[in-house]
Amino acid sequence: MGNRRFFDRPQGLTVDEIVALTGAEVSQAAPASLVIKGVAPVDLAGPSDLAFVDGNKFADALATTRAGACLMPKRFAERAPKGLTVLISEQPYRAFVAVHRKLYPESLRPASLFEADGVFEGATVHPTARLESDVTIDPGAVIGPRAEIGAGTLIAATAVIGPDVTIGRDCRIGAGSSITHTLIGDRVVIHPGCRIGQDGFGYTEDAAQQKIPQTGRVIIQNNVEIGAGTAIDRGGIRDTVIGESTKIDNLCQIGHNCQIGRHCIIVAQCGLSGSVTLEDFAVLGGSVGLAPHVVIGRGARVAARSGLMHNVPAGETWGGYPAKPRTQWMRQELTLARLAAPGEKGRTKP
């Protein structure tokens, strides 16, 4: 594949190292000189690349692939061309991701513009701020009074860390982000342009439309990742909480007082009104909108572009606008499609 110029060129992995990493099985002896130095789609891969096939969509490309090695289920092995090192795996994509991560670990988190540690010229750090060892502050970043930043954390260029904010160890705060009224755990990744800790949207419902004070915080637990351009409002009279290992995509809005559990997935452009609760392992597809105070139960899933106005019980899948249980939603869509089909018996003519 093309030169990945924005990442350090990896030294590579031998087939034996890939097998040890992924648990894949080699269907035939690999050339002793084969070292995998990159990854690529099966139709674009070169002799030092690892590819994968996990379904019929790209299986035909196996016949002409130039990849050095390819991960695939056993059923595709007989279609591999001579000379290709076949690695049998029941979950080839997951194995491929493991190798990709090993080859390009620096791709997983925002990096310093200067590829070095330290507080750079042009950064502003208040004298009362506390920085542990190996903290990197890029030019243009601002660290406010009494802020605390843990060891190994990067604050990228032009990011603003407000007064009394606490950021744990080995975190990455992307360029241009602003963080106020927030406590952040360890190994948190916040991508560029995020807005975290600003006041929530609250006004009295009368002619005066008085602004409601927002005096809570944002609590972000360990191993959370937040995509570029996402906004998370601080709480009103309670905290907004993002639970451990939750992943939030780009351009999401998390309203004040929201309680998001552990290991949740929130896909791009979702909008959570104030005081929404997502219990552990809940999943929201892209562009889902949630009304205030809605509760999404543990392990529940909401389909993309749904509008949710009622609680979703644990483990259920809902979808549609307004959202409803999956079977009811699909039955309704099928009925509407039949009614709208040209020539459908029983259709009322205009």
C-alpha positions in Angstrom: 0.0 0.0 0.0 1.0 3.7 -0.2 3.7 5.1 2.1 2.2 5.8 5.6 4.3 8.9 5.9 2.6 10.2 9.0 3.6 7.2 11.2 6.9 5.7 12.1 7.8 2.8 9.8 7.5 -0.4 11.9 10.4 -2.8 12.1 7.9 -5.6 11.3 6.7 -8.9 12.7 7.6 -12.4 11.7 4.9 -14.9 10.9 5.7 -16.7 14.2 5.2 -13.5 16.1 1.9 -12.9 14.4 0.8 -16.4 15.3 1.8 -15.9 18.9 0.0 -12.6 19.0 -3.3 -13.7 17.3 -3.5 -17.4 17.9 -3.9 -18.0 14.1 -2.8 -21.2 12.5 -0.4 -21.3 9.6 -1.8 -23.5 6.8 1.6 -24.0 5.2 5.2 -23.2 5.9 6.0 -19.5 5.5 9.2 -18.4 3.8 11.9 -17.9 6.4 12.6 -14.4 5.1 9.1 -13.2 5.3 8.6 -10.2 7.7 5.3 -8.3 7.7 6.0 -4.6 7.8 2.6 -3.2 7.0 -1.1 -3.8 6.6 -3.4 -3.3 3.6 -6.7 -4.4 2.0 -6.4 -7.7 0.2 -6.7 -6.1 -3.2 -4.0 -3.5 -2.6 -1.5 -5.4 -0.4 2.1 -5.9 -1.4 4.7 -8.7 -0.6 5.5 -7.3 2.9 1.8 -6.6 3.9 -0.7 -8.5 5.9 -4.3 -8.6 4.6 -7.5 -10.3 5.8 -10.6 -11.8 4.3 -13.6 -12.4 6.6 -16.5 -12.7 4.1 -17.5 -13.2 0.5 -17.1 -9.5 -0.4 -13.4 -9.6 -0.9 -12.9 -13.4 -1.3 -12.6 -13.1 -5.1 -9.6 -10.7 -4.7 -7.7 -13.6 -3.1 -6.9 -15.0 -6.6 -4.8 -12.0 -7.6 -3.6 -10.6 -4.2 0.1 -9.8 -3.9 0.0 -9.8 0.0 2.7 -11.6 1.9 0.3 -13.1 4.3 -3.5 -13.1 4.7 -5.8 -13.9 7.7 -8.9 -15.8 6.8 -11.4 -18.4 7.9 -10.6 -22.0 7.0 -13.3 -22.1 4.3 -11.4 -19.7 2.1 -8.0 -21.3 2.4 -8.4 -23.4 -0.7 -9.0 -20.3 -2.8 -5.6 -18.7 -1.8 -3.0 -18.4 -4.6 0.3 -20.3 -4.5 3.0 -18.5 -2.5 0.5 -16.7 -0.2 1.1 -17.4 3.5 -2.4 -18.3 4.8 -3.1 -17.7 8.5 -6.3 -19.4 9.6 -8.4 -17.6 12.1 -12.1 -17.8 13.0 -12.0 -14.1 13.7 -9.7 -12.8 11.0 -10.6 -9.1 11.4 -10.0 -9.1 15.1 -6.6 -10.8 14.6 -5.8 -8.2 11.9 -6.6 -5.4 14.3 -4.2 -6.9 16.9 -1.4 -6.9 14.3 -2.2 -3.4 13.1 -2.1 -2.1 16.7 1.2 -3.8 17.3 2.8 -2.3 14.1 1.5 1.2 14.6 1.0 1.8 18.3 1.4 5.6 17.9 -1.7 5.7 15.7 -3.9 5.0 18.7 -3.7 8.4 20.4 -3.0 12.0 19.5 0.7 12.7 19.5 2.8 15.8 20.3 3.5 18.0 17.3 7.2 18.0 18.3 7.6 14.2 19.0 9.2 15.0 22.3 8.4 15.5 26.0 8.4 18.7 28.1 6.8 22.1 28.3 7.5 23.8 25.1 8.1 27.5 24.5 4.8 29.3 23.8 2.8 27.1 26.3 1.4 28.9 29.4 1.4 27.1 32.7 0.1 28.9 35.8 2.6 28.8 38.6 0.1 27.1 40.9 -0.6 24.2 38.4 0.9 20.9 39.4 2.5 18.7 36.7 4.0 15.3 37.3 6.9 13.9 35.4 7.0 13.3 31.7 4.1 15.7 31.0 4.1 17.3 27.5 2.6 20.7 27.0 2.7 21.8 23.3 3.0 25.5 22.2 -0.2 27.5 22.6 -1.6 25.3 25.3 -2.8 27.0 28.5 -2.9 25.3 31.9 -4.9 27.2 34.5 -4.5 27.8 38.2 -4.4 24.8 40.5 -4.8 22.3 37.6 -3.2 18.9 38.1 -1.9 16.8 35.3 -0.6 13.2 35.8 2.6 11.7 34.5 2.9 10.8 30.8 0.0 13.0 29.8 0.1 15.1 26.6 -1.7 18.4 26.3 -1.6 19.3 22.6 -1.3 22.7 21.0 -3.8 25.4 21.8 -5.7 23.2 24.3 -7.1 25.0 27.3 -7.2 23.4 30.8 -9.2 25.4 33.2 -8.7 26.2 36.9 -8.8 23.2 39.3 -9.2 20.6 36.5 -7.6 17.3 37.3 -6.2 15.0 34.5 -4.8 11.6 35.3 -1.8 9.7 34.0 -1.1 8.7 30.3 -3.9 10.8 28.9 -4.0 12.6 25.6 -5.8 15.9 25.2 -6.2 16.8 21.5 -5.3 20.1 19.9 -7.8 23.0 20.4 -9.8 21.3 23.1 -11.1 23.2 26.1 -11.7 21.5 29.5 -13.2 23.1 32.6 -15.0 21.9 35.7 -13.8 18.4 35.0 -12.0 15.5 36.7 -10.4 13.0 34.3 -9.0 9.5 35.2 -6.1 7.7 33.7 -5.5 6.7 30.0 -8.2 8.9 28.7 -8.1 10.0 25.1 -9.8 13.3 24.1 -9.5 14.0 20.4 -9.1 17.6 18.9 -11.7 20.2 19.3 -13.7 18.8 22.2 -15.6 21.1 24.6 -15.9 19.6 28.1 -17.3 21.1 31.2 -19.1 24.2 29.8 -22.5 25.0 31.4 -25.5 23.0 30.3 -28.5 24.4 28.5 -31.0 25.3 31.2 -33.5 28.2 31.5 -36.7 28.7 33.4 -39.9 28.0 31.4 -41.5 31.4 31.8 -41.4 34.7 30.1 -38.2 35.7 32.1 -36.3 32.7 30.7 -33.8 33.0 33.6 -30.6 31.0 33.2 -30.3 28.1 35.6 -27.0 27.9 37.4 -24.9 24.9 36.4 -22.6 24.1 39.4 -21.9 20.4 38.9 -18.9 18.8 37.3 -17.9 16.4 34.6 -16.4 13.1 35.8 -14.6 11.1 33.2 -13.4 7.7 34.4 -10.4 5.6 33.2 -9.9 4.4 29.6 -12.6 6.6 28.1 -12.1 7.8 24.5 -14.0 10.9 23.2 -14.1 11.8 19.5 -13.3 15.1 17.8 -15.7 17.9 18.2 -17.8 16.3 21.0 -19.3 18.5 23.7 -20.0 17.3 27.3 -21.8 19.7 29.5 -21.1 19.9 33.2 -23.9 19.0 35.6 -26.5 21.4 37.1 -26.9 20.2 40.7 -25.3 16.7 40.1 -22.3 15.6 38.1 -22.2 14.5 34.5 -20.5 11.1 34.5 -18.8 9.2 31.7 -18.1 5.6 32.9 -15.0 3.5 32.6 -14.0 2.4 29.1 -16.9 4.1 27.3 -16.2 5.2 23.7 -17.8 8.3 22.3 -17.6 9.1 18.6 -17.1 12.5 16.9 -19.6 15.4 17.1 -21.8 14.1 19.9 -23.6 16.2 22.5 -23.8 15.0 26.1 -26.2 17.2 28.1 -25.9 18.2 31.8 -26.5 15.6 34.5 -26.2 12.7 32.0 -25.0 9.4 33.6 -23.2 7.2 31.2 -22.2 3.7 32.4 -19.1 1.6 31.7 -18.2 0.2 28.3 -21.0 2.1 26.5 -20.7 3.0 22.7 -22.1 6.3 21.4 -21.7 6.7 17.7 -21.3 10.0 15.8 -23.8 12.9 16.0 -25.8 11.5 18.9 -27.6 14.0 21.1 -28.3 13.3 24.7 -30.6 15.7 26.5 -30.1 16.5 30.1 -30.3 13.8 32.8 -30.2 10.9 30.3 -28.9 7.6 31.8 -27.1 4.9 29.8 -26.5 1.8 31.9 -23.4 -0.3 31.3 -22.7 -1.7 27.8 -25.5 0.3 26.2 -25.0 1.2 22.5 -26.4 4.2 20.5 -26.2 4.1 16.7 -25.3 7.3 14.8 -27.5 10.4 15.0 -29.7 9.0 17.8 -31.7 11.7 19.7 -32.7 11.1 23.4 -35.3 13.1 25.3 -34.6 14.3 28.8 -34.5 11.8 31.7 -34.7 8.7 29.4 -33.0 5.5 30.7 -31.3 3.1 28.4 -31.0 -0.3 30.2 -27.9 -2.4 30.6 -26.8 -3.8 27.2 -29.7 -2.2 25.3 -29.1 -1.0 21.7 -30.8 1.9 19.8 -30.6 1.9 16.0 -29.1 4.8 14.1 -31.3 7.9 13.4 -33.8 6.9 16.1 -35.7 9.4 18.3 -36.1 8.0 21.8 -38.8 9.4 24.1 -39.3 6.4 26.4 -37.1 4.1 28.6 -35.5 1.1 26.9 -35.4 -2.1 29.0 -32.1 -3.9 29.6 -30.9 -6.0 26.6 -33.6 -4.8 24.2 -33.0 -3.3 20.7 -35.2 -0.3 19.7 -35.4 1.8 16.6 -37.4 4.2 14.5 -39.0 7.6 15.1 -40.4 7.6 17.7 -38.3 4.6 18.7 -40.1 1.3 19.7 -39.0 -2.3 20.2 -37.3 -3.8 17.2 -40.0 -6.3 16.2 -42.7 -3.7 16.4 -40.6 -1.2 14.4 -39.8 -3.7 11.6 -43.4 -4.8 11.4 -44.6 -1.2 11.1 -42.0 -0.5 8.4 -43.0 -3.6 6.4 -46.7 -2.7 6.7 -46.1 0.9 5.5 -44.0 -0.4 2.6 -46.8 -2.8 1.5 -49.4 0.0 1.7 -47.2 2.3 -0.4 -46.3 -0.3 -3.1 -47.9 0.3 -6.5 -50.7 -2.0 -7.3 -50.9 -3.5 -3.8 -54.3 -5.1 -3.3 -56.5 -3.1 -1.1 -54.7 0.2 -1.7 -57.0 3.2 -1.6 -56.9 5.2 -4.8 -56.9 9.0 -4.7 
